[in-house]
Amino acid sequence: MLLVPIGLSLAIGCRPAAPVLSPQECFEELAAEDPGGIPVEVFFSNPEQTDFRLSPDGRYLSWLAPWENRMNLFVRSLDSVMEPIRLTEETQADLGRYFWANDHKIVYLHDASGKEQYRLYAVDLLTRQVRDLTPFEGVSVEIIDVLPAFPDEMIISMNRNNPRLFEPYRLHLETGELRMLAENRNVREPFTWWVADHEGKLRVAFSVTDGIRTNVLYRATEDEPFRKVLTTDWTEYMEPRFFDFDNNSVYASSNLGRDKAAIVRYDLENNRELEVVFEHPDVDVYDMGYSSNRRKLTWVGYAHDKWQMVWLDSSAARFMQRVVRELGTDVEIKVSSIDDYENRFILRTYSDRHLGSWYLFDYGTDKLTKLADVNDQINPEQMAEMRPIHFTARDGMSLHGYLTLPPGRPAKNLPVVVNPHGGPRTRNYWGFNSEVQLLANRGYAVLQVNYRGSTGYGRAFANAGFGEWGGAIQNDLTDGVDWLITQGIADPDRVGIYGFNFGGYCALAGLSQTPDRYACGVSYGGHMDLFAYVDSLPPIWQPYHAMIMTMVGDPARDSLRMDAASPARHLDQIHAPVLVAHGAKDSRVHVQHARNLVEGLHRQGNDVYYLEREDEGHQFMGEESRQEFYRALVGFLHRYMPVGDEELKVTAVGVGR
């Protein structure tokens, strides 16, 4: 096997009847196969401006923008003439999640290592000094509560004392002082998360027992020990999101006694449900928001075919009606940031054909101002519609998903890319998807199935995926392909499969279990061997080990099934060409597994291409890494699943409006 560096990447290109290509030749050949259209860079460049947020007093506006090819933090005043100021200078990796801690200080989580080990930093707007608040090697930080009522403090958790267990700390932003709020020493029943009340008191905790049962714990004051009030099978839950406004009961998403989760108000002191705020007969309801000023729940949200919001407060409903009058009903609108006085709002719009825009709404002046398009190179008229679909699996299970057709093409005899989502305990959502739009622009239809095991459709549907990796889950994807063929939409000879994470596993499983179904397959950060996956979980996932075995399998009891469902153990059944992409720093799927897979496929004579980024982890975060991968992806697909010139005429359109 040939593994030669090209800058920060490694590659291998193989043919059964020809010498192994050099890495440079490999990528040049794949890039040359791209049939053209809107450039890859348009879909996968960093946005010029994104993630706008308001300071608590509403005086300042912050956002992320590129500097030295990495996303960094900028700020400007809304009430005076002030040039934008860049507050950070991250060059190794994009700055990600950030929050206003108070009127002059912003905190952000940053992982420069690529190993999913996040540190917490603070930058002061007045001094422009950046401070590492958690300067601990090999430690990861999560934010529990930014404590709006205590502007110089916040509650975080980190695995400083044990890499497997997180513990909560109260952090003083000026002094850096850390005060532990609860120890996490019981490895058989470790804490996993906490919730603070509106006065900043840590009063709810979650824990797991033997890795399989979940517990909700409660205390009336921080002076008391936590006491267990509820224990359930981990598939049944009551998840407190925040306290009500007298700090007695909690608002929660709960599927206790029901299949579909509902928004409820729950009395933890007496362990009883007080009321059902909102529920839906078909899908889980899990999201909600409130007004701090008016001390009331204002909305709940859920995802059906599209995202839906239900307004519980007349004032909030009138505000949204006012915004919709100006922005229209053909886009989804979300409120992403509000100042403490609820006078200024940041809005984000999006649709299936556009990444959308950011807006500032000033309640006092009744003025709506566009701040930026997320990607002004995207012309919605050139993008493809994402259509909700529904079909029935071979065993009668009702399945939902999305079908995206190449623009301007009749839905007949199309080349199709099956794109299973990761997780698997998540789901596909309606909205703009850059990789789906890239594939549609290159002439491919894209099928996304919310297979059994996906979340959002109730407990029974999610649980139906247990023990079905490579089994009924894979059948759901195959049944989706058969449905497209029966409808006349898919060309049976031009069906490929591509996915990331668990979706990458599904791609390899599809190639090994149904080798006659797929013309080619692509695994990006995908699992390959179920035994290796269960045995090599990252330390921070160890408390959930038994839960993961419930989903995947127990090697002691399910060895035959797990062996049959592990593509790396059945390479002789893979005949189609394969593209594998992996990060050398991947902490979830060790890179050696990917190298072994590629070497094995090459040894038996497969056409196999391999992209390894030395500077990336589980997911490629760098702009150049993403672009390199997607150039290889479209070139690979077109080589082994070509789209004809006539088919491309209506999709290979240029950039711009």
C-alpha positions as CSV (number, residue, x, y, z in Angstrom):
1,M,0.0,0.0,0.0
2,L,1.3,3.5,-0.9
3,L,0.8,6.3,1.6
4,V,2.6,9.4,0.6
5,P,2.1,12.9,2.1
6,I,0.7,15.7,-0.1
7,G,1.0,18.7,2.2
8,L,-1.4,17.9,5.0
9,S,-3.1,15.0,3.4
10,L,-2.4,11.4,2.5
11,A,-3.9,9.6,-0.4
12,I,-4.0,6.3,-2.2
13,G,-5.4,5.6,-5.7
14,C,-5.7,2.0,-6.8
15,R,-6.7,0.0,-9.9
16,P,-6.8,-3.8,-10.1
17,A,-5.1,-3.9,-13.5
18,A,-2.8,-0.9,-13.3
19,P,0.1,0.4,-11.1
20,V,-0.9,2.2,-8.0
21,L,-1.3,5.9,-8.8
22,S,0.8,8.5,-7.0
23,P,-1.3,10.6,-4.6
24,Q,-1.0,13.7,-6.8
25,E,-2.1,11.7,-9.9
26,C,-5.0,10.3,-7.8
27,F,-6.5,13.6,-7.0
28,E,-5.8,15.1,-10.4
29,E,-7.7,12.3,-12.0
30,L,-10.6,12.6,-9.7
31,A,-10.8,16.3,-10.0
32,A,-10.7,16.0,-13.8
33,E,-13.8,13.7,-13.6
34,D,-15.9,16.5,-12.1
35,P,-18.4,17.3,-14.8
36,G,-18.5,21.0,-13.8
37,G,-21.2,23.3,-12.6
38,I,-21.2,25.6,-9.6
39,P,-17.7,25.4,-8.1
40,V,-17.2,23.3,-5.0
41,E,-15.8,26.4,-3.3
42,V,-19.2,28.2,-3.5
43,F,-20.8,25.5,-1.4
44,F,-18.0,24.9,1.1
45,S,-16.1,28.1,1.7
46,N,-16.4,29.8,5.0
47,P,-19.2,32.4,5.1
48,E,-18.2,36.1,4.9
49,Q,-20.2,36.7,8.1
50,T,-22.3,34.4,10.3
51,D,-23.6,33.7,13.8
52,F,-24.6,37.2,14.8
53,R,-25.3,37.8,18.4
54,L,-26.3,40.8,20.6
55,S,-24.6,41.9,23.8
56,P,-26.9,41.7,26.8
57,D,-27.4,45.5,26.9
58,G,-28.1,45.5,23.1
59,R,-25.4,48.0,22.4
60,Y,-23.0,45.7,20.5
61,L,-23.2,43.2,17.6
62,S,-20.8,40.3,17.3
63,W,-20.3,37.8,14.5
64,L,-17.9,35.2,13.1
65,A,-15.9,36.0,9.9
66,P,-12.8,34.6,8.2
67,W,-9.3,35.8,9.1
68,E,-6.3,33.9,8.0
69,N,-8.6,31.4,6.5
70,R,-10.2,30.6,9.9
71,M,-13.4,31.8,11.4
72,N,-12.8,34.5,14.1
73,L,-14.8,36.8,16.3
74,F,-15.6,40.4,15.3
75,V,-17.7,43.1,17.1
76,R,-19.1,46.6,16.4
77,S,-21.3,49.1,18.2
78,L,-24.9,49.6,17.2
79,D,-25.2,53.0,18.8
80,S,-22.1,54.8,17.6
81,V,-19.8,55.0,14.6
82,M,-17.4,52.2,15.1
83,E,-15.3,50.2,12.7
84,P,-15.6,46.5,13.2
85,I,-13.0,45.1,15.6
86,R,-11.5,41.6,15.3
87,L,-11.2,40.2,18.8
88,T,-9.5,36.8,18.2
89,E,-6.8,35.5,16.0
90,E,-7.3,31.7,15.8
91,T,-5.3,30.2,13.0
92,Q,-5.3,26.4,13.7
93,A,-9.1,25.8,13.6
94,D,-12.3,27.8,13.2
95,L,-13.8,29.4,16.3
96,G,-17.1,27.8,17.0
97,R,-19.7,28.3,19.8
98,Y,-19.5,31.6,21.6
99,F,-21.7,33.5,24.0
100,W,-21.9,37.0,25.5
101,A,-21.2,36.5,29.2
102,N,-21.8,40.1,30.1
103,D,-21.9,43.5,28.4
104,H,-18.2,43.6,27.7
105,K,-17.0,40.0,27.7
106,I,-17.5,37.1,25.3
107,V,-16.6,33.5,26.0
108,Y,-16.1,30.7,23.5
109,L,-15.2,27.1,23.2
110,H,-12.3,26.1,21.0
111,D,-10.7,22.9,20.0
112,A,-7.3,23.5,18.3
113,S,-6.2,19.9,18.6
114,G,-8.9,18.3,16.5
115,K,-9.5,15.7,19.2
116,E,-12.8,17.1,20.5
117,Q,-11.0,18.5,23.6
118,Y,-12.6,22.0,24.0
119,R,-11.1,24.7,26.2
120,L,-13.0,27.8,27.4
121,Y,-11.7,31.2,26.5
122,A,-12.8,34.8,27.3
123,V,-12.1,37.9,25.4
124,D,-12.7,41.4,26.8
125,L,-14.2,44.0,24.5
126,L,-12.5,46.8,26.4
127,T,-9.0,45.5,26.6
128,R,-9.2,43.0,23.6
129,Q,-7.3,40.5,25.7
130,V,-8.0,36.8,25.3
131,R,-7.7,34.6,28.4
132,D,-7.6,30.8,28.5
133,L,-10.0,30.0,31.4
134,T,-9.3,26.3,31.4
135,P,-5.6,25.8,30.6
136,F,-5.6,22.1,31.3
137,E,-4.1,19.6,28.8
138,G,-6.3,16.8,27.6
139,V,-9.4,18.3,29.3
140,S,-12.7,19.1,27.6
141,V,-15.2,21.8,28.7
142,E,-18.9,22.1,28.3
143,I,-21.1,25.1,29.3
144,I,-24.0,24.4,31.6
145,D,-25.3,27.9,32.1
146,V,-24.1,31.4,31.3
147,L,-26.0,32.8,34.3
148,P,-27.5,36.0,32.9
149,A,-28.3,37.1,36.5
150,F,-24.6,36.9,37.5
151,P,-22.7,38.6,34.7
152,D,-19.2,37.8,36.1
153,E,-19.9,34.1,36.6
154,M,-21.0,31.0,34.7
155,I,-21.4,27.3,35.4
156,I,-19.3,24.8,33.3
157,S,-18.4,21.2,33.5
158,M,-15.1,19.5,32.7
159,N,-13.4,16.1,33.0
160,R,-10.4,17.5,34.8
161,N,-10.2,14.8,37.5
162,N,-11.3,11.8,35.4
163,P,-11.3,11.7,31.6
164,R,-14.5,9.7,31.7
165,L,-16.5,11.9,34.1
166,F,-17.5,15.6,34.0
167,E,-18.0,17.7,37.1
168,P,-19.7,21.1,37.5
169,Y,-17.8,24.2,38.5
170,R,-18.8,27.8,39.1
171,L,-16.3,30.0,37.2
172,H,-15.5,33.6,38.0
173,L,-14.7,35.3,34.7
174,E,-12.5,38.1,36.2
175,T,-10.4,36.0,38.6
176,G,-10.6,32.7,36.9
177,E,-11.5,31.0,40.2
178,L,-13.1,27.6,39.9
179,R,-15.4,26.2,42.6
180,M,-16.6,22.6,42.3
181,L,-20.4,22.4,42.8
182,A,-20.7,18.6,42.9
183,E,-18.3,15.7,42.9
184,N,-18.6,12.9,40.3
185,R,-16.9,10.0,41.9
186,N,-19.4,7.1,41.6
187,V,-18.3,5.3,38.5
188,R,-21.3,2.9,38.6
189,E,-23.7,5.8,38.8
190,P,-22.0,8.9,37.4
191,F,-23.6,12.3,36.9
192,T,-23.9,13.3,33.2
193,W,-25.5,16.8,33.2
194,W,-27.0,19.5,35.5
195,V,-29.6,22.3,35.3
196,A,-29.5,25.5,37.2
197,D,-32.6,27.6,38.3
198,H,-33.1,31.2,37.4
199,E,-31.1,32.3,40.4
200,G,-28.1,30.4,39.2
201,K,-28.4,27.5,41.7
202,L,-27.6,24.0,40.5
203,R,-30.6,22.0,41.5
204,V,-31.2,19.3,38.9
205,A,-28.8,16.6,37.9
206,F,-28.9,13.6,35.6
207,S,-27.0,10.3,36.1
208,V,-26.8,6.8,34.7
209,T,-26.9,3.5,36.6
210,D,-24.7,0.7,35.2
211,G,-24.7,2.6,31.9
212,I,-28.3,1.6,31.1
213,R,-30.8,3.3,33.4
214,T,-31.2,7.1,33.6
215,N,-31.9,9.1,36.8
216,V,-33.2,12.6,37.4
217,L,-32.0,14.0,40.8
218,Y,-33.3,17.1,42.5
219,R,-32.5,19.3,45.5
220,A,-34.5,22.3,46.8
221,T,-31.3,24.2,47.7
222,E,-27.6,23.9,47.0
223,D,-27.0,23.2,50.6
224,E,-28.8,19.8,50.3
225,P,-27.5,16.7,48.6
226,F,-29.1,15.6,45.4
227,R,-31.8,13.0,45.8
228,K,-33.1,10.6,43.1
229,V,-36.7,11.3,42.1
230,L,-37.0,9.4,38.9
231,T,-35.3,6.3,37.3
232,T,-36.3,5.0,33.9
233,D,-35.0,2.8,31.1
234,W,-32.9,5.3,29.2
235,T,-35.3,5.2,26.2
236,E,-38.0,6.7,28.4
237,Y,-37.2,10.1,29.7
238,M,-38.3,13.3,31.4
239,E,-35.7,15.9,30.5
240,P,-36.0,19.2,32.5
241,R,-34.8,22.1,30.2
242,F,-35.3,25.0,32.6
243,F,-37.2,26.0,35.8
244,D,-40.5,27.8,35.8
245,F,-40.4,31.4,37.0
246,D,-41.0,30.8,40.7
247,N,-38.1,28.2,40.6
248,N,-40.4,25.4,41.8
249,S,-41.4,23.2,38.9
250,V,-39.6,22.6,35.6
251,Y,-40.5,22.7,31.9
252,A,-39.4,19.5,30.3
253,S,-39.6,17.3,27.2
254,S,-41.1,14.0,28.3
255,N,-42.2,10.7,26.9
256,L,-43.2,9.2,30.2
257,G,-46.4,7.2,29.7
258,R,-46.5,8.2,26.0
259,D,-44.8,7.3,22.8
260,K,-44.3,10.8,21.4
261,A,-42.4,13.3,23.6
262,A,-44.5,16.3,24.8
263,I,-43.7,19.6,26.5
264,V,-44.8,19.3,30.1
265,R,-44.5,21.1,33.4
266,Y,-43.2,18.8,36.1
267,D,-43.1,19.0,39.9
268,L,-39.8,17.4,40.9
269,E,-40.4,17.8,44.6
270,N,-43.4,15.5,44.5
271,N,-42.3,13.6,41.3
272,R,-45.5,14.3,39.3
273,E,-46.5,15.8,36.0
274,L,-48.5,19.0,36.5
275,E,-49.7,19.7,32.9
276,V,-49.1,18.9,29.3
277,V,-48.2,22.2,27.6
278,F,-48.1,20.9,24.1
279,E,-48.0,17.5,22.2
280,H,-48.3,16.3,18.7
281,P,-49.7,12.9,17.6
282,D,-47.1,12.2,15.0
283,V,-43.7,13.5,16.2
284,D,-41.8,14.3,19.3
285,V,-42.0,17.9,20.6
286,Y,-38.7,18.8,22.3
287,D,-37.9,22.5,21.9
288,M,-39.2,25.6,23.6
289,G,-38.3,29.1,24.6
290,Y,-39.3,31.8,27.1
291,S,-39.2,35.5,27.9
292,S,-37.0,36.4,30.8
293,N,-38.6,39.9,31.0
294,R,-42.2,38.8,31.0
295,R,-41.4,35.5,32.8
296,K,-43.4,33.2,30.6
297,L,-43.1,30.4,28.1
298,T,-43.5,31.9,24.7
299,W,-43.1,29.1,22.1
300,V,-42.6,25.4,21.5
301,G,-41.1,23.8,18.4
302,Y,-41.0,20.5,16.6
303,A,-39.9,19.0,13.3
304,H,-42.4,17.2,11.1
305,D,-41.7,17.4,7.3
306,K,-40.6,20.9,8.1
307,W,-39.8,22.8,11.3
308,Q,-42.9,24.1,13.1
309,M,-43.3,26.7,15.8
310,V,-46.3,27.2,18.0
311,W,-46.6,30.6,19.7
312,L,-48.0,30.4,23.3
313,D,-47.7,34.1,24.0
314,S,-49.8,36.8,22.1
315,S,-47.0,39.4,22.3
316,A,-44.4,37.0,20.7
317,A,-47.0,35.9,18.1
318,R,-47.6,39.5,17.1
319,F,-43.9,40.1,16.8
320,M,-43.5,37.2,14.4
321,Q,-46.5,38.2,12.4
322,R,-44.9,41.6,11.9
323,V,-41.6,40.0,10.7
324,V,-43.3,37.6,8.4
325,R,-45.2,40.5,6.7
326,E,-41.8,41.8,5.6
327,L,-39.8,38.6,5.0
328,G,-42.5,36.5,3.5
329,T,-43.8,33.0,4.1
330,D,-41.4,31.2,1.7
331,V,-38.6,31.1,4.3
332,E,-38.3,29.7,7.8
333,I,-37.6,32.4,10.4
334,K,-35.8,31.7,13.8
335,V,-34.9,34.2,16.5
336,S,-31.3,33.5,17.3
337,S,-30.4,36.3,19.8
338,I,-32.3,38.9,22.0
339,D,-31.0,41.6,24.3
340,D,-31.9,41.7,27.9
341,Y,-34.5,44.4,27.3
342,E,-36.2,42.5,24.4
343,N,-35.8,45.6,22.3
344,R,-33.4,44.2,19.7
345,F,-33.6,40.8,18.0
346,I,-31.3,38.9,15.6
347,L,-33.3,36.8,13.1
348,R,-32.0,34.0,10.8
349,T,-33.9,32.9,7.7
350,Y,-33.4,29.8,5.6
351,S,-35.1,27.5,3.1
352,D,-34.3,24.3,1.3
353,R,-32.9,26.4,-1.6
354,H,-30.9,29.0,0.3
355,L,-28.7,29.3,3.3
356,G,-30.7,32.4,4.2
357,S,-29.8,35.7,5.8
358,W,-29.3,37.4,9.1
359,Y,-31.4,40.4,10.2
360,L,-31.5,42.9,13.0
361,F,-35.0,44.0,14.2
362,D,-35.3,47.0,16.4
363,Y,-38.5,47.0,18.3
364,G,-38.4,50.6,19.3
365,T,-38.0,51.9,15.7
366,D,-40.0,49.0,14.1
367,K,-37.1,48.6,11.7
368,L,-35.8,45.4,10.1
369,T,-32.2,45.6,8.7
370,K,-30.4,42.9,6.8
371,L,-27.0,42.2,8.2
372,A,-25.7,39.7,5.8
373,D,-26.5,36.8,3.5
374,V,-25.0,33.5,4.8
375,N,-23.7,32.9,1.2
376,D,-24.4,35.6,-1.3
377,Q,-23.0,33.4,-4.1
378,I,-25.9,31.0,-3.9
379,N,-28.8,31.8,-6.3
380,P,-31.9,30.1,-5.0
381,E,-33.3,29.8,-8.5
382,Q,-30.4,27.5,-9.4
383,M,-30.8,25.3,-6.4
384,A,-33.0,22.1,-6.0
385,E,-36.2,21.6,-4.1
386,M,-36.0,19.3,-1.1
387,R,-39.2,17.3,-1.2
388,P,-40.6,15.4,1.9
389,I,-41.4,11.8,1.0
390,H,-43.1,8.8,2.6
391,F,-42.9,5.1,1.8
392,T,-43.5,1.7,3.5
393,A,-40.6,-0.6,4.4
394,R,-40.8,-4.4,3.6
395,D,-42.1,-5.2,7.1
396,G,-44.8,-2.5,7.0
397,M,-42.9,0.2,8.9
398,S,-43.8,3.7,7.8
399,L,-40.8,5.7,6.8
400,H,-40.2,9.4,6.0
401,G,-37.4,11.3,4.4
402,Y,-36.5,13.7,1.7
403,L,-35.8,13.5,-2.1
404,T,-33.9,16.2,-3.9
405,L,-34.0,16.1,-7.7
406,P,-31.5,17.8,-10.0
407,P,-33.0,21.1,-11.2
408,G,-34.8,21.1,-14.5
409,R,-34.7,17.3,-14.9
410,P,-37.8,15.1,-15.1
411,A,-38.1,12.7,-12.3
412,K,-37.2,9.7,-14.5
413,N,-34.3,7.3,-14.8
414,L,-32.0,9.5,-12.7
415,P,-28.6,8.7,-11.2
416,V,-29.2,8.6,-7.4
417,V,-27.0,9.0,-4.4
418,V,-28.4,7.5,-1.2
419,N,-27.2,9.7,1.7
420,P,-27.9,8.1,5.1
421,H,-27.6,10.4,8.1
422,G,-25.1,9.9,10.9
423,G,-26.0,9.1,14.5
424,P,-28.0,7.0,14.1
425,R,-30.0,8.7,17.0
426,T,-30.7,11.9,15.0
427,R,-32.6,12.6,11.8
428,N,-32.6,14.5,8.6
429,Y,-34.3,17.9,8.5
430,W,-35.7,20.1,5.8
431,G,-33.5,23.0,4.9
432,F,-30.5,23.9,2.9
433,N,-27.9,21.2,2.7
434,S,-24.7,22.1,0.9
435,E,-23.6,18.6,0.0
436,V,-27.0,17.6,-1.2
437,Q,-27.2,20.8,-3.4
438,L,-23.7,20.1,-4.8
439,L,-24.7,16.6,-5.8
440,A,-28.0,17.8,-7.3
441,N,-26.1,20.5,-9.2
442,R,-23.9,17.7,-10.7
443,G,-27.0,15.9,-11.9
444,Y,-27.7,13.4,-9.1
445,A,-30.9,12.9,-7.2
446,V,-30.3,12.5,-3.5
447,L,-32.3,10.2,-1.2
448,Q,-32.3,10.8,2.5
449,V,-34.2,8.3,4.6
450,N,-35.1,8.7,8.3
451,Y,-34.7,5.0,8.8
452,R,-35.9,3.2,12.0
453,G,-33.7,4.2,14.9
454,S,-33.9,7.9,13.9
455,T,-35.2,10.3,16.6
456,G,-38.2,12.6,16.4
457,Y,-40.8,10.0,15.5
458,G,-41.5,8.6,18.9
459,R,-39.9,6.0,21.3
460,A,-41.1,2.9,19.4
461,F,-39.6,4.1,16.1
462,A,-36.3,5.0,17.7
463,N,-36.1,1.7,19.7
464,A,-36.8,-0.2,16.5
465,G,-33.3,0.4,15.4
466,F,-31.7,-1.4,18.4
467,G,-29.6,-4.3,17.3
468,E,-30.4,-3.5,13.7
469,W,-27.1,-1.9,12.5
470,G,-26.6,-3.6,9.2
471,G,-30.1,-5.3,9.6
472,A,-33.5,-3.6,9.4
473,I,-31.8,-0.1,9.3
474,Q,-29.9,-1.2,6.2
475,N,-33.1,-2.7,4.7
476,D,-34.9,0.6,5.1
477,L,-32.3,2.3,2.9
478,T,-32.5,-0.6,0.4
479,D,-36.3,-0.3,0.4
480,G,-36.0,3.4,-0.3
481,V,-33.9,2.6,-3.4
482,D,-36.4,0.0,-4.5
483,W,-39.2,2.5,-4.1
484,L,-37.4,5.0,-6.3
485,I,-36.8,2.3,-8.9
486,T,-40.4,1.2,-8.8
487,Q,-41.5,4.8,-9.2
488,G,-39.3,5.1,-12.3
489,I,-37.2,7.8,-10.7
490,A,-33.9,5.9,-10.2
491,D,-31.8,4.3,-12.9
492,P,-31.0,0.9,-11.3
493,D,-27.5,0.9,-12.8
494,R,-26.6,4.3,-11.4
495,V,-27.2,4.2,-7.7
496,G,-24.4,5.1,-5.3
497,I,-24.3,5.4,-1.5
498,Y,-22.4,8.0,0.6
499,G,-22.5,9.0,4.2
500,F,-20.6,10.4,7.2
501,N,-20.1,8.8,10.6
502,F,-22.9,6.2,11.0
503,G,-23.9,7.1,7.4
504,G,-20.4,6.1,6.3
505,Y,-20.9,2.7,8.0
506,C,-24.2,2.4,6.1
507,A,-22.4,3.0,2.9
508,L,-19.9,0.2,3.6
509,A,-22.6,-2.1,4.8
510,G,-24.6,-1.4,1.7
511,L,-21.7,-2.3,-0.5
512,S,-21.0,-5.5,1.4
513,Q,-24.5,-6.7,2.0
514,T,-26.2,-5.7,-1.2
515,P,-23.3,-5.6,-3.7
516,D,-25.5,-5.7,-6.7
517,R,-27.5,-2.7,-5.6
518,Y,-24.8,0.0,-5.6
519,A,-22.4,1.2,-8.4
520,C,-20.0,2.8,-5.9
521,G,-19.8,3.9,-2.3
522,V,-18.2,6.6,-0.1
523,S,-17.4,6.4,3.6
524,Y,-16.4,9.6,5.3
525,G,-15.4,9.0,9.0
526,G,-17.5,5.9,8.9
527,H,-17.5,2.9,11.3
528,M,-16.2,-0.3,9.8
529,D,-16.2,-2.9,12.5
530,L,-18.9,-3.1,15.2
531,F,-16.6,-4.9,17.7
532,A,-13.9,-2.2,17.4
533,Y,-16.6,0.5,17.7
534,V,-17.9,-0.9,21.0
535,D,-14.5,-1.6,22.4
536,S,-12.8,1.7,21.6
537,L,-15.2,4.4,22.7
538,P,-13.6,7.7,23.7
539,P,-13.3,8.1,27.5
540,I,-16.1,10.7,27.8
541,W,-18.5,8.1,26.2
542,Q,-17.7,5.4,28.7
543,P,-20.7,6.1,31.0
544,Y,-22.9,5.3,28.0
545,H,-21.2,2.1,27.1
546,A,-24.1,-0.2,28.0
547,M,-26.5,2.1,26.2
548,I,-24.4,1.9,23.0
549,M,-24.2,-1.9,23.3
550,T,-28.0,-1.9,23.4
551,M,-28.0,-0.1,20.1
552,V,-25.1,-1.9,18.4
553,G,-24.8,-5.2,20.2
554,D,-23.0,-7.0,23.0
555,P,-19.9,-8.9,21.7
556,A,-20.5,-11.6,24.3
557,R,-24.1,-12.3,23.2
558,D,-24.4,-11.0,19.7
559,S,-21.0,-11.9,18.1
560,L,-22.5,-13.7,15.1
561,R,-24.9,-10.8,14.2
562,M,-22.2,-8.2,14.8
563,D,-19.7,-10.1,12.7
564,A,-22.2,-10.3,9.8
565,A,-22.9,-6.6,10.1
566,S,-19.2,-5.5,10.2
567,P,-18.1,-4.5,6.6
568,A,-14.4,-4.7,7.5
569,R,-14.9,-8.5,8.2
570,H,-16.5,-9.1,4.8
571,L,-14.3,-7.2,2.3
572,D,-14.6,-10.1,-0.1
573,Q,-18.3,-9.1,-0.6
574,I,-17.4,-5.6,-1.7
575,H,-17.0,-5.4,-5.4
576,A,-17.9,-1.8,-6.2
577,P,-15.4,1.1,-6.2
578,V,-14.9,2.8,-2.9
579,L,-13.7,6.2,-1.7
580,V,-12.7,6.5,2.0
581,A,-12.0,9.8,3.8
582,H,-10.7,10.0,7.3
583,G,-9.1,12.3,9.8
584,A,-5.8,11.2,11.4
585,K,-6.9,12.7,14.8
586,D,-10.3,10.9,14.8
587,S,-11.1,10.1,18.4
588,R,-14.3,8.1,17.6
589,V,-13.1,5.8,14.8
590,H,-9.3,5.3,14.9
591,V,-7.6,6.1,11.6
592,Q,-5.8,2.7,11.5
593,H,-9.2,1.0,10.9
594,A,-9.6,3.1,7.8
595,R,-6.0,2.4,6.6
596,N,-6.6,-1.4,7.2
597,L,-9.9,-1.2,5.2
598,V,-8.3,0.5,2.3
599,E,-5.3,-1.8,2.3
600,G,-7.5,-4.9,2.3
601,L,-9.7,-3.6,-0.5
602,H,-6.6,-2.7,-2.6
603,R,-5.1,-6.2,-1.9
604,Q,-8.1,-7.9,-3.3
605,G,-8.1,-5.7,-6.4
606,N,-10.8,-3.1,-5.8
607,D,-10.8,0.3,-7.2
608,V,-10.3,2.3,-3.9
609,Y,-9.3,5.9,-3.2
610,Y,-8.3,7.2,0.2
611,L,-8.1,10.7,1.6
612,E,-6.6,11.2,5.0
613,R,-6.1,14.6,6.6
614,E,-3.4,14.7,9.2
615,D,-4.7,17.9,10.7
616,E,-8.4,16.8,11.1
617,G,-10.4,14.7,13.5
618,H,-13.7,12.9,13.1
619,Q,-15.1,15.6,10.8
620,F,-13.1,17.8,8.5
621,M,-13.5,21.3,9.9
622,G,-10.9,23.3,7.9
623,E,-12.2,25.0,4.8
624,E,-9.4,23.5,2.6
625,S,-10.1,20.0,3.9
626,R,-13.8,20.3,3.1
627,Q,-13.1,21.5,-0.4
628,E,-10.6,18.8,-1.1
629,F,-12.9,16.1,0.0
630,Y,-15.9,17.3,-2.0
631,R,-13.8,17.8,-5.1
632,A,-12.8,14.1,-4.7
633,L,-16.4,13.1,-4.0
634,V,-18.0,14.5,-7.1
635,G,-15.1,13.4,-9.3
636,F,-15.3,9.8,-7.9
637,L,-19.1,9.7,-8.3
638,H,-18.9,10.9,-11.9
639,R,-16.2,8.4,-12.8
640,Y,-18.2,5.4,-11.6
641,M,-21.7,6.7,-12.0
642,P,-21.5,9.2,-14.9
643,V,-24.1,11.8,-15.7
644,G,-24.5,12.3,-19.4
645,D,-23.8,15.5,-21.2
646,E,-27.5,16.0,-22.0
647,E,-28.5,15.4,-18.4
648,L,-26.0,18.0,-17.2
649,K,-27.1,20.8,-19.5
650,V,-29.8,21.9,-17.1
651,T,-27.8,21.5,-13.9
652,A,-24.3,22.7,-14.8
653,V,-25.2,26.4,-14.4
654,G,-23.0,29.2,-13.4
655,V,-22.7,31.3,-10.3
656,G,-24.4,34.5,-9.5
657,R,-27.9,36.0,-9.8
